Amino acid sequence: MASVKEMVETIASLSEVRKRGWSKADLINPDQDWADYILHLPQNPPLQVIEALLKTFDDSIDDGGTQEIVIGYLTVVPRALLLQALTNQMAHLKTHAPSWLEDLETGFIQDADL
């Protein structure tokens, strides 16, 4: 398994490629690579990995529906870990992804057994 640092760096790198868009000249399909990578993350990831995923939410770009795979992944990670990551990334989400924050609040925060 990859180290925490490698996972965080790969998430950031794939996210940046997706944000800039891709063309037929690219040798990879970043949306497919993104989906494949997320699907192979551990179900009990380190906090830093969840935080890196939350940093990929950004209302200023059209993600073409690829962020839904992140939402799906977040449904299987331990709830306490997810809530800690959401707390830690709240400023980013409020600033860069307020519409996603609504979805995350509805799907995860309001349903939490606090």
Secondary structure as UniProt FT lines:
FT   HELIX           4..20
FT   TURN            24..25
FT   HELIX           30..39
FT   HELIX           47..54
FT   TURN            55..56
FT   TURN            59..60
FT   TURN            64..66
FT   HELIX           67..74
FT   TURN            75..76
FT   HELIX           79..88
FT   HELIX           90..96
FT   HELIX           98..104
FT   HELIX           105..109
FT   TURN            110..111
//
